[in-house]
Amino acid sequence: MTTAVEAAEGSLLWSHEVLGLHAVVDSAGTVRLGAPGQDWNSLLPLVEVTATGHGRNWSGERFVETVIGERLTYRGHETGQDGDWQCTTIRLADPVTGLAVDITLRTCPGAGFLRSQVRLVNEGSAPLRLESVSSLALGGMADDKGTLDGLTLHWADNDWLAECRWRRAAFRDHVVALNRSAHGHEGRGCFERYSQGSWSTGRHLPVAALTDPAGRAWLWQIESSAGWRYETGEREGAAYVALFGPDDAHHQWHQVLAPGEEFTTVPAVLAGVETGGLDAAFGQLTDYRRRIRRRHPDHTALPVIYNDYMNTLMGDPTTDRLLPLIEAAGAAGAEVFVIDAGWYDDDAQGWWDAVGAWEAAESRFPGGIRRVLDTIREHGMTPGLWLEPEVIGVRSPLAATLPPEAFFRRGGVRVTEHGRHHLDLRHPAARAHLDRVVDRIVGEWGVGYLKLDYNVNIGPGTENGDESAGAGLLGHHRAHLDWLGSLLDRYPGLVLENCSSGGLRMDYAQLAVVQVQSTSDQQDPVRYPPIAAAAPTAVTPEQAAVWAYPQPDFSLDQIAFTLTGALSSRIHLSGFLDRMNPEQFALVRTGVSAYKALRSEIPDSLPFWPLGLPSWEDTWIASGLRGDSATWLTLWRRQPADEREEGPRAQNRNAAADSTRTVPISHLHGAHLTPTLLYPSTSDATATWDAAAGELTVSLPRPDTAVLLRLAAVPPTAG
């Protein structure tokens, strides 16, 4: 341990060799994080804090340059080991309020990422009302020429049916040059993105990046289901990034700390590379995500999942409808069969606003649902069920029998959204209710897979006593994560899927605990490719559930198209497989077999995008996995968007147009490779490799087709 007395001006407290970052304390005790040799004034205080009565030194839209942040002074640091993780905690204090601030920086040897989290303790004599706290603040960033003109900003919009839509713009398009020397001040604005309400990714992903022309990249992620915000802007001629959990201005979050009380922020992570750009940075972030997850056998087993919902039963299951699907799914090679929504629906008025008890509907399952679950097992599959555990329908008897304090309330009134009330899992009655449900379904019925959905945005949160709504939401979500962990403690083999109308709560607070993430509710197979391709930016490939919903009225090309997009992630099979002709069914079985041949490679592979991250209407889309033994490439060719409305006539007219695409694969440049078509054999695709150029040329003669290729080195010839 180093004390404040021992630390002299410019003393190095901590360093990250791969990221090139140092934490340095000056003679006044201020600690800042940046690269060696950077202008001290361009760096931010190590932690930025606003509290009521203690705002910012320069008013505006930015939550940096805070009064408390500038006052925080060094009082010691400690370094230790936690398994593979190297951990350094730097301890700071505000001499005015008595606020103690400990920031813990965590990384692994040789890794290009840094995880940060902040703990605050009120060691003063008066209450302190926190309004925002940074989890990580970093300044001094610039392009390879030392300016901001070459920086590119990358961020992702996210919406129902339209997840993971990445956008890019010049940094200067959003943070314009203001001529600071003429005004004597920094600007008041910044580029910011933040969540709204309880859908953490209902507007944007909590992931974004800066890149420069030399291939350097700074990529960040915030791990919160209950409010987050990031900002980037200019400070003293350099760029900065500040990452936050919930705050007062955007999430109605404030936290009053009485003397002796404490608060811990949500974690945030920075991944960085000197070369390789965004793909290489996402490789680092993927490695990080795998390290922080709760260990589970599903991460490597990757069983084939059939779910009865999408474009199939659509929330209306019965024994008679399920039995032929179960038989067909088992024959196709599925290993998990999930009965999705509606299995509990025994209400003439519908189930949406009556859910909560999660009892099987007798009218749907004569002889009981357990007969159907047994049939699933008899066909060699693990049975799964859909639940939406955090809500109680307004017409459910539980809305009256559970205590009022077990529900979200604001202003003393129970919150209602889209016919549902919301449970507060900090209340023992709410948690006991859900424990009884899961113990019956998993413990008694033998269900091994739970799809946990979340279909309402309940707003800013709940007010329990004097707490703010945002603090209540954060408290609930931390209790929710604890509850999920307790399920896995009791049932270690249970697989949990995170869903929120698709990908509207797709964050690594959730995904560090659950095993699978629904990427979308998108029902149009032609609209799914940009979501499937970009999903590894939000979630590791082995956790990313991508729908494949072939139907008996599909052509062979359409069947192969919907299957191909799911083969390098987590295939979520659906569709009326029982109604297919032998040729169609064989094509589905072949796709499932291709997935089973590939899946052992997925958990150790890293994603890349040789044509760049896709835009929503791109005709050609490519995503790949880079492994130790081979590279796998999925390539889609879609009919141009302006021609889709014209239908088959336009497709026939343009069948030969734009049928070939050259795909640069830089990490294989100079390698002697053989492209192998893994799926489908019906595509009439051809692929040739140019080792000198490092380019793969692929021909897909028909639009709305896709192909999965394997690129592996040619073994050396003898002699």
C-alpha positions in Angstrom: 0.0 0.0 0.0 1.2 3.5 -0.8 0.1 6.4 1.3 -0.6 10.0 0.2 2.6 11.2 2.0 4.7 8.8 -0.1 3.2 9.9 -3.4 5.1 12.8 -4.9 4.1 15.0 -7.9 3.7 12.9 -11.0 3.9 9.6 -9.1 2.7 6.6 -11.0 0.1 4.7 -9.1 -1.0 2.2 -11.7 -0.4 1.3 -15.4 -2.0 -0.8 -18.1 0.7 -1.9 -20.5 -1.5 -2.9 -23.4 -3.8 0.1 -23.2 -0.9 2.4 -22.5 -2.8 4.0 -19.6 -1.3 5.4 -16.4 -3.0 6.6 -13.2 -0.8 9.5 -11.9 -1.1 11.7 -8.8 0.1 15.3 -8.8 1.5 17.4 -6.0 -2.0 18.5 -5.0 -3.2 14.9 -4.7 -5.3 14.9 -7.8 -5.3 11.6 -9.7 -6.0 11.3 -13.4 -6.0 8.6 -16.0 -4.3 8.9 -19.3 -1.3 8.0 -21.5 2.2 9.1 -20.6 3.2 12.5 -21.9 -0.3 13.8 -22.3 -1.3 17.3 -21.4 -2.5 17.0 -17.7 -5.3 19.6 -18.4 -6.8 17.4 -21.1 -7.3 14.6 -18.6 -10.4 14.2 -16.4 -10.4 13.7 -12.7 -10.4 9.9 -12.0 -14.0 10.0 -10.7 -16.6 12.6 -11.6 -19.4 13.2 -9.0 -22.3 15.6 -8.8 -24.3 16.0 -5.6 -27.0 18.5 -4.7 -25.2 21.6 -3.7 -22.0 20.4 -5.4 -22.5 20.7 -9.2 -20.1 21.4 -12.0 -17.4 24.1 -12.6 -18.7 24.8 -16.1 -22.4 24.4 -16.6 -23.8 22.7 -19.7 -24.9 19.2 -20.9 -21.7 17.5 -19.8 -21.4 15.7 -16.5 -17.6 16.1 -16.2 -15.6 19.0 -14.7 -17.5 18.4 -11.5 -16.7 20.3 -8.3 -16.4 17.2 -6.2 -14.4 15.4 -8.9 -11.8 18.3 -8.9 -11.6 18.2 -5.1 -11.0 14.5 -4.7 -7.5 13.9 -3.4 -5.4 10.8 -3.2 -5.2 8.9 0.1 -3.7 5.5 -0.9 -4.0 2.6 -3.2 -3.8 -1.2 -3.0 -3.0 -3.9 -5.6 -4.0 -7.5 -5.4 -5.0 -10.6 -7.3 -8.4 -12.1 -7.7 -8.0 -15.3 -9.6 -6.9 -14.3 -13.1 -7.7 -10.7 -12.5 -5.2 -8.0 -11.4 -7.1 -5.5 -9.2 -6.0 -2.0 -8.1 -8.1 0.1 -5.8 -7.2 3.8 -5.7 -8.7 5.6 -2.6 -9.7 9.2 -2.8 -11.5 11.6 -0.5 -13.3 15.0 -0.7 -12.1 17.2 2.1 -15.3 19.3 2.0 -18.1 16.8 2.2 -16.1 13.9 3.7 -17.1 11.6 0.8 -14.7 8.7 0.4 -14.4 7.4 -3.1 -12.7 4.1 -4.0 -12.2 3.2 -7.7 -11.3 -0.4 -8.5 -9.5 -1.0 -11.8 -9.5 -4.6 -13.0 -7.8 -6.3 -15.9 -6.0 -9.6 -16.9 -2.4 -10.1 -17.9 -1.9 -9.3 -21.6 -5.6 -8.2 -22.1 -6.6 -5.1 -23.9 -9.5 -4.2 -21.5 -10.0 -2.4 -18.3 -13.0 -2.8 -16.0 -13.8 0.0 -13.5 -16.3 0.3 -10.7 -16.6 3.0 -8.0 -17.6 2.7 -4.3 -18.6 5.8 -2.4 -18.9 6.1 1.4 -20.1 9.2 3.3 -17.5 9.7 6.0 -18.8 13.2 6.7 -21.2 14.4 9.3 -24.1 15.4 7.1 -26.2 13.6 4.5 -25.1 13.9 0.9 -27.5 13.6 -2.1 -25.7 12.0 -5.0 -27.0 12.9 -8.5 -24.4 11.3 -10.8 -21.2 9.3 -10.5 -18.9 8.2 -13.2 -17.8 4.5 -13.4 -14.9 5.4 -15.7 -13.6 8.7 -17.0 -10.8 9.0 -19.5 -9.4 12.0 -21.4 -6.5 12.8 -23.7 -7.6 10.8 -26.7 -6.7 11.9 -30.2 -6.1 10.5 -33.7 -2.7 9.3 -35.0 -1.8 12.9 -35.9 -2.6 14.2 -32.4 -5.8 16.0 -33.5 -9.5 15.2 -33.3 -10.1 15.6 -37.1 -9.4 12.0 -37.9 -11.6 10.4 -35.1 -14.7 8.5 -36.1 -17.5 7.9 -33.7 -19.5 4.6 -33.7 -22.7 4.0 -31.8 -25.7 1.6 -32.1 -29.4 2.4 -32.2 -31.6 -0.3 -30.9 -35.4 -0.8 -31.2 -38.0 -3.5 -31.3 -37.5 -5.6 -34.4 -34.5 -3.5 -35.4 -31.7 -4.3 -32.9 -28.0 -3.5 -33.2 -28.2 -0.9 -35.9 -24.7 0.6 -35.9 -24.0 4.1 -37.2 -20.8 6.0 -37.7 -19.9 9.7 -38.2 -16.9 11.9 -38.0 -16.3 13.0 -34.4 -16.3 16.6 -35.6 -19.8 16.1 -37.0 -21.1 15.9 -33.5 -18.4 17.7 -31.5 -17.6 20.7 -33.6 -14.4 22.8 -33.4 -15.3 26.0 -31.4 -11.9 27.8 -31.2 -11.4 27.5 -27.5 -8.6 30.1 -27.5 -11.0 32.8 -28.7 -13.5 32.1 -25.8 -11.4 30.9 -23.0 -13.7 28.0 -22.2 -14.6 24.5 -23.4 -17.9 23.9 -25.1 -20.9 23.1 -23.1 -22.2 20.2 -25.1 -21.1 16.6 -25.9 -22.2 13.6 -27.8 -24.3 11.4 -25.5 -26.5 8.4 -25.5 -28.5 7.0 -22.6 -31.2 4.6 -21.7 -34.8 5.5 -20.8 -36.9 3.5 -18.4 -36.5 -0.2 -17.6 -35.7 -1.3 -21.2 -31.9 -0.8 -20.9 -31.4 -1.2 -24.6 -34.8 0.1 -25.8 -33.2 3.1 -27.6 -29.4 2.4 -27.9 -26.8 -0.2 -27.0 -24.7 0.7 -24.0 -21.7 0.2 -26.3 -19.9 2.7 -28.5 -16.4 3.5 -29.8 -13.9 6.0 -31.2 -11.5 4.9 -34.0 -8.8 6.6 -36.0 -7.3 6.0 -39.5 -4.2 4.2 -38.1 -6.4 1.4 -36.7 -6.5 2.5 -33.1 -9.9 2.0 -31.4 -11.4 2.8 -28.0 -14.5 0.7 -27.3 -16.6 1.0 -24.2 -19.5 -0.8 -22.5 -21.7 0.0 -19.5 -23.2 -2.9 -17.5 -26.6 -1.8 -16.2 -30.2 -2.8 -16.6 -31.4 0.2 -14.7 -30.1 3.3 -16.4 -26.9 4.2 -18.1 -25.4 7.1 -20.0 -22.1 7.8 -21.8 -20.7 11.0 -23.2 -17.8 12.0 -25.3 -16.6 15.5 -26.1 -13.6 17.8 -26.3 -11.4 19.0 -23.5 -8.2 21.0 -24.1 -7.9 19.8 -27.7 -8.3 16.1 -26.9 -11.3 13.8 -26.7 -12.7 12.4 -23.5 -15.1 9.6 -22.6 -17.1 9.4 -19.4 -19.3 6.4 -18.5 -22.2 6.5 -16.0 -24.9 4.4 -14.6 -28.2 6.1 -13.8 -28.3 9.8 -13.0 -30.8 12.4 -11.8 -31.2 14.3 -15.1 -31.9 11.3 -17.3 -33.2 8.5 -15.0 -34.7 10.2 -12.0 -31.9 8.7 -9.9 -30.5 10.2 -6.8 -29.1 8.5 -3.8 -29.0 10.1 -0.3 -26.1 8.8 1.7 -26.4 9.4 5.4 -23.2 9.4 7.4 -21.7 5.9 7.2 -23.8 4.8 4.2 -22.4 3.7 0.9 -23.2 3.3 -2.8 -21.5 1.3 -5.6 -21.8 2.2 -9.2 -22.5 -0.2 -12.1 -19.4 -1.5 -13.8 -18.0 -0.1 -17.0 -15.3 -1.4 -19.3 -12.9 0.1 -21.9 -11.4 -2.1 -24.6 -8.6 -0.7 -26.8 -6.3 -1.7 -29.6 -3.4 0.1 -31.4 -4.1 -1.7 -34.7 -6.9 -3.7 -36.2 -9.6 -1.1 -35.6 -13.1 -1.9 -34.5 -13.0 -5.6 -35.3 -9.9 -6.0 -33.1 -11.5 -4.0 -30.3 -14.6 -6.2 -30.4 -12.3 -9.2 -30.1 -11.0 -7.8 -26.8 -14.6 -7.0 -25.6 -15.7 -10.5 -26.5 -12.8 -12.0 -24.5 -13.8 -9.7 -21.6 -17.5 -10.7 -21.8 -16.5 -14.4 -21.6 -14.4 -13.8 -18.5 -17.0 -12.0 -16.5 -19.8 -14.5 -17.1 -21.0 -16.9 -14.5 -19.6 -20.3 -15.6 -22.2 -22.7 -17.1 -21.9 -25.8 -19.3 -24.3 -24.3 -21.8 -21.6 -21.9 -22.9 -19.8 -24.8 -24.6 -22.5 -27.4 -25.2 -24.7 -25.0 -27.3 -27.6 -27.3 -27.8 -30.0 -26.8 -30.7 -33.1 -25.0 -29.5 -36.6 -25.4 -31.0 -39.1 -22.8 -29.9 -42.8 -23.1 -30.9 -43.5 -19.3 -31.1 -42.0 -17.5 -34.0 -44.2 -17.6 -37.1 -45.6 -20.8 -35.8 -47.9 -21.2 -32.8 -47.5 -17.5 -31.8 -48.6 -17.9 -28.2 -51.4 -20.5 -28.8 -50.0 -23.9 -27.8 -52.1 -27.0 -27.1 -51.3 -30.7 -26.8 -52.6 -31.4 -30.3 -50.6 -28.6 -31.9 -47.4 -29.4 -30.0 -47.1 -33.2 -30.4 -46.4 -33.1 -34.2 -44.0 -30.2 -33.7 -42.2 -32.1 -31.0 -41.8 -35.2 -33.2 -40.6 -33.1 -36.1 -38.2 -31.0 -34.0 -36.6 -34.1 -32.5 -36.2 -35.7 -36.0 -34.6 -32.4 -37.3 -31.9 -32.6 -34.6 -33.2 -30.2 -31.9 -32.0 -30.9 -28.4 -34.2 -28.4 -26.4 -37.9 -27.8 -27.1 -39.4 -24.6 -25.6 -43.1 -24.1 -25.2 -43.4 -20.4 -25.5 -46.1 -18.0 -24.4 -49.7 -19.1 -23.9 -49.3 -22.4 -22.1 -51.1 -20.9 -19.0 -53.9 -19.3 -20.9 -57.3 -20.5 -19.7 -59.1 -17.1 -19.7 -61.8 -16.2 -22.2 -60.7 -12.6 -22.1 -57.1 -13.5 -23.0 -53.9 -13.9 -21.0 -52.0 -10.7 -21.4 -53.4 -8.9 -18.4 -54.1 -12.0 -16.3 -50.7 -13.5 -16.0 -48.8 -14.1 -12.8 -49.8 -17.5 -11.4 -48.1 -19.5 -14.2 -50.3 -22.6 -13.9 -50.8 -24.7 -16.9 -54.2 -24.3 -18.6 -56.2 -27.5 -18.3 -58.2 -26.7 -21.5 -55.0 -26.6 -23.5 -53.5 -29.7 -22.1 -56.0 -32.5 -21.5 -54.3 -34.9 -19.1 -51.9 -32.1 -18.0 -48.9 -30.3 -19.4 -46.5 -32.9 -17.9 -47.6 -35.4 -20.5 -46.3 -33.0 -23.2 -43.1 -32.4 -21.2 -42.6 -36.2 -21.0 -43.1 -36.4 -24.7 -40.4 -33.9 -25.3 -38.0 -36.0 -23.2 -39.0 -39.1 -25.0 -37.9 -37.5 -28.2 -34.4 -36.8 -26.7 -34.9 -33.1 -25.9 -34.9 -31.0 -22.8 -38.2 -29.4 -22.1 -38.4 -25.6 -21.8 -41.1 -23.1 -20.9 -41.6 -19.3 -21.3 -42.2 -17.1 -18.3 -42.5 -13.3 -17.7 -41.6 -13.4 -14.0 -41.4 -9.7 -13.2 -45.0 -8.8 -14.1 -48.5 -9.5 -12.7 -51.5 -8.9 -14.9 -54.0 -6.4 -13.5 -56.7 -9.1 -13.6 -54.6 -11.7 -11.9 -55.8 -12.6 -8.4 -52.2 -12.1 -7.3 -52.6 -8.4 -7.9 -54.9 -8.3 -4.9 -53.2 -11.0 -2.7 -49.6 -9.9 -2.8 -48.7 -7.0 -0.4 -48.8 -3.5 -2.0 -45.1 -3.1 -1.1 -44.3 -6.0 -3.4 -45.1 -3.9 -6.5 -43.6 -0.8 -8.2 -45.2 2.4 -6.9 -44.6 6.0 -7.6 -46.2 8.8 -5.6 -47.8 6.1 -3.5 -49.7 4.7 -6.5 -49.1 1.3 -8.0 -47.6 1.6 -11.4 -49.6 0.0 -14.3 -48.2 -0.4 -17.8 -49.9 -2.2 -20.7 -52.2 -4.1 -18.4 -49.5 -5.2 -16.0 -48.1 -4.4 -12.6 -44.4 -4.8 -11.9 -43.0 -6.8 -9.0 -40.2 -5.3 -6.8 -38.0 -8.3 -6.1 -36.5 -6.6 -3.1 -39.7 -7.6 -1.3 -39.7 -11.1 0.2 -43.2 -11.8 -0.8 -42.5 -11.1 -4.5 -39.4 -13.3 -4.4 -41.1 -16.1 -2.5 -43.9 -16.1 -5.1 -41.4 -16.5 -8.0 -39.4 -19.1 -6.1 -42.5 -21.2 -5.7 -43.3 -20.9 -9.4 -39.8 -22.0 -10.5 -39.5 -24.8 -7.9 -42.8 -26.2 -9.3 -41.8 -25.8 -13.0 -38.2 -26.9 -12.7 -38.1 -28.9 -9.4 -41.3 -30.8 -9.9 -42.0 -30.8 -13.7 -38.3 -31.2 -14.7 -38.2 -28.2 -17.1 -34.5 -27.6 -17.9 -34.8 -24.3 -19.9 -36.6 -21.1 -19.0 -37.2 -18.3 -21.5 -37.6 -15.2 -19.3 -39.3 -12.4 -21.1 -39.9 -8.8 -20.2 -42.4 -7.0 -22.4 -43.1 -3.7 -20.6 -41.1 -0.6 -20.1 -42.2 0.3 -16.6 -40.7 3.8 -16.7 -38.1 5.4 -14.4 -38.7 2.9 -11.5 -40.3 2.6 -8.1 -40.3 4.8 -5.0 -40.0 2.8 -1.8 -40.3 5.4 1.0 -38.0 8.3 0.3 -35.9 6.7 -2.4 -35.9 8.1 -5.9 -37.6 6.1 -8.7 -34.2 5.5 -10.4 -32.7 4.2 -7.2 -35.7 1.9 -6.8 -35.2 0.6 -10.4 -31.5 -0.1 -9.7 -32.3 -1.8 -6.4 -34.9 -4.0 -8.1 -32.6 -5.0 -10.9 -29.8 -5.9 -8.5 -32.3 -8.0 -6.6 -33.4 -9.6 -9.9 -29.9 -10.5 -10.8 -29.4 -12.0 -7.3 -32.6 -14.0 -7.8 -31.4 -15.3 -11.2 -28.2 -16.4 -9.5 -30.1 -18.2 -6.8 -32.0 -20.2 -9.4 -28.7 -21.4 -10.9 -27.4 -22.2 -7.5 -30.4 -24.5 -6.8 -30.5 -25.9 -10.3 -27.0 -25.8 -11.8 -28.0 -27.3 -15.1 -30.9 -25.0 -15.7 -30.5 -22.7 -18.8 -31.9 -19.2 -18.6 -32.7 -17.2 -21.7 -32.9 -13.4 -21.4 -35.6 -11.8 -23.6 -37.3 -8.4 -23.6 -39.5 -8.2 -26.6 -36.4 -9.5 -28.3 -33.3 -7.5 -27.5 -34.6 -4.5 -25.5 -32.7 -5.5 -22.3 -29.6 -6.8 -23.9 -26.9 -5.7 -21.4 -24.1 -7.4 -19.6 -25.6 -7.0 -16.2 -28.1 -9.6 -17.4 -25.7 -11.5 -19.7 -23.1 -12.1 -17.0 -25.7 -14.2 -15.3 -28.0 -15.8 -17.9 -26.8 -18.1 -20.7 -28.7 -17.1 -23.8 -30.0 -13.8 -25.2 -32.9 -13.3 -27.6 -31.6 -11.0 -30.3 -34.9 -10.0 -31.9 -38.6 -10.6 -32.4 -38.1 -9.8 -36.1 -40.5 -12.0 -38.1 -39.3 -11.1 -41.6 -36.4 -13.4 -42.6 -35.2 -10.8 -45.1 -35.0 -8.2 -42.4 -33.1 -10.4 -39.9 -29.6 -10.5 -41.5 -28.3 -7.1 -40.2 -29.5 -8.0 -36.7 -27.9 -11.5 -36.8 -24.7 -10.1 -38.3 -24.3 -7.3 -35.8 -25.5 -9.3 -32.7 -21.9 -10.2 -31.6 -21.4 -6.5 -30.9 -23.9 -6.8 -28.1 -23.5 -10.4 -27.0 -21.0 -13.2 -27.4 -21.8 -15.4 -30.4 -22.5 -18.4 -28.2 -25.1 -16.5 -26.3 -26.8 -14.8 -29.3 -30.1 -16.6 -30.1 -31.0 -16.0 -33.7 -34.3 -17.2 -35.1 -34.4 -19.7 -38.0 -38.1 -20.2 -38.9 -38.4 -22.2 -42.1 -41.9 -22.9 -43.3 -43.5 -25.5 -45.6 -44.5 -22.7 -48.1 -40.9 -21.5 -48.4 -38.8 -22.3 -51.4 -35.5 -24.1 -50.8 -33.6 -20.8 -51.1 -35.9 -19.2 -48.4 -35.4 -22.2 -46.0 -31.6 -22.0 -46.4 -31.6 -18.2 -46.1 -33.3 -18.3 -42.7 -31.2 -21.2 -41.4 -27.8 -19.9 -42.6 -28.0 -16.7 -40.6 -28.3 -18.6 -37.3 -25.5 -21.2 -37.8 -22.6 -19.2 -36.3 -24.5 -18.2 -33.1 -27.3 -19.9 -31.2 -29.8 -21.4 -33.5 -33.4 -20.9 -32.4 -35.3 -23.2 -34.7 -39.1 -22.7 -35.3 -41.6 -23.3 -38.1 -44.1 -26.0 -39.0 -41.4 -28.6 -39.7 -44.1 -31.3 -39.5 -45.8 -30.1 -42.6 -42.7 -30.0 -44.9 -42.0 -32.3 -47.8 -39.0 -34.6 -47.6 -36.7 -32.3 -49.6 -37.5 -29.3 -47.4 -37.1 -31.3 -44.2 -33.8 -32.7 -45.4 -32.5 -29.1 -46.0 -33.4 -28.2 -42.4 -31.7 -31.3 -41.0 -28.6 -30.6 -43.1 -28.5 -27.0 -41.6 -28.8 -28.3 -38.1 -26.0 -30.8 -38.8 -23.8 -28.0 -40.1 -24.4 -26.1 -36.9 -23.5 -29.2 -34.8 -20.3 -29.6 -36.7 -19.3 -25.9 -36.1 -20.6 -25.3 -32.6 -17.5 -26.5 -30.7 -15.5 -23.8 -32.4 -17.9 -20.9 -31.6 -17.0 -20.4 -27.8 -13.3 -19.7 -28.6 -13.8 -17.7 -31.8 -13.8 -13.9 -32.2 -16.3 -12.0 -34.4 -15.3 -9.8 -37.3 -17.1 -7.9 -40.1 -15.1 -7.9 -43.4 -17.6 -5.5 -45.1 -18.0 -3.4 -42.0 -20.9 -3.4 -39.6 -24.1 -3.7 -41.6 -26.5 -0.9 -42.4 -30.2 -1.7 -42.2 -30.8 -1.9 -46.0 -27.4 -3.3 -47.1 -27.7 -5.7 -50.1 -24.5 -7.6 -49.1 -23.8 -8.4 -45.5 -20.9 -10.4 -44.1 -20.0 -11.6 -40.6 -17.3 -14.0 -39.6 -15.8 -15.9 -36.8 -12.0 -16.1 -36.4 -10.8 -19.3 -34.7 -7.5 -21.0 -34.1 -7.9 -23.6 -36.8 -10.1 -21.8 -39.3 -12.2 -18.8 -40.2 -15.9 -19.0 -40.8 -17.8 -16.5 -43.0 -21.5 -16.0 -43.3 -22.5 -14.0 -46.4 -26.0 -12.8 -47.3 -27.1 -11.3 -50.6 -30.5 -9.5 -50.3 -32.6 -8.0 -53.0 -32.1 -4.3 -53.0 -34.6 -2.6 -50.7 -36.1 -0.4 -53.5 -36.9 -3.5 -55.5 -38.5 -5.6 -52.8 -41.8 -3.9 -53.2 -41.9 -4.9 -56.9 -41.9 -8.6 -56.0 -40.9 -11.5 -58.2 -40.8 -9.5 -61.4 -38.0 -7.3 -60.1 -36.2 -10.4 -58.7 -36.3 -12.1 -62.1 -35.1 -9.0 -63.8 -32.2 -8.5 -61.5 -31.3 -12.1 -60.8 -27.9 -11.8 -62.5 -27.2 -8.3 -61.3 -24.8 -7.7 -58.4 -24.4 -11.5 -58.0 -20.7 -11.4 -57.1 -18.9 -9.7 -54.1 -15.3 -9.5 -53.2 -14.7 -9.7 -49.5 -11.4 -8.6 -48.0 -10.2 -10.8 -45.1 -7.1 -9.0 -43.8 -6.1 -11.4 -41.1 -5.7 -14.2 -43.8 -3.7 -12.0 -46.2 -1.0 -14.2 -47.9 -2.4 -17.5 -46.5 -3.0 -20.4 -48.9 -6.6 -21.4 -48.2 -9.3 -23.6 -49.5 -12.8 -22.2 -49.2 -15.3 -24.9 -48.2 -19.0 -24.5 -48.6 -20.6 -25.7 -45.4 -24.2 -24.7 -46.1 -26.4 -24.8 -48.1 -25.6 -27.0 -51.1 -28.7 -25.6 -52.9 -27.3 -22.1 -53.2 -25.2 -22.6 -56.4 -22.6 -20.5 -54.7 -19.0 -20.3 -55.8 -16.0 -19.0 -53.8 -12.4 -18.3 -54.9 -9.5 -17.1 -52.7 -6.8 -14.7 -53.8 -4.0 -15.1 -51.3 -1.9 -12.3 -52.6 -4.8 -9.8 -52.3 -6.2 -11.4 -49.2 -9.7 -11.4 -50.8 -12.5 -13.9 -51.2 -14.7 -13.6 -54.2 -18.1 -15.1 -53.7 -20.9 -15.5 -56.2 -24.5 -15.9 -55.2 -26.5 -16.0 -58.4 -29.9 -15.3 -56.8 -30.9 -12.6 -54.4 -32.2 -13.4 -50.9 -29.7 -16.2 -50.5 -27.0 -16.8 -48.0 -24.0 -19.1 -47.5 -21.7 -20.3 -44.7 -18.1 -20.9 -45.7 -15.1 -22.3 -43.9 -11.6 -21.0 -44.8 -8.7 -23.2 -43.7 -5.1 -23.5 -44.6 -4.1 -26.0 -47.3 -2.0 -28.7 -45.7 1.6 -28.6 -47.1 2.3 -31.2 -49.7 4.9 -34.0 -49.1 8.3 -33.7 -50.7 
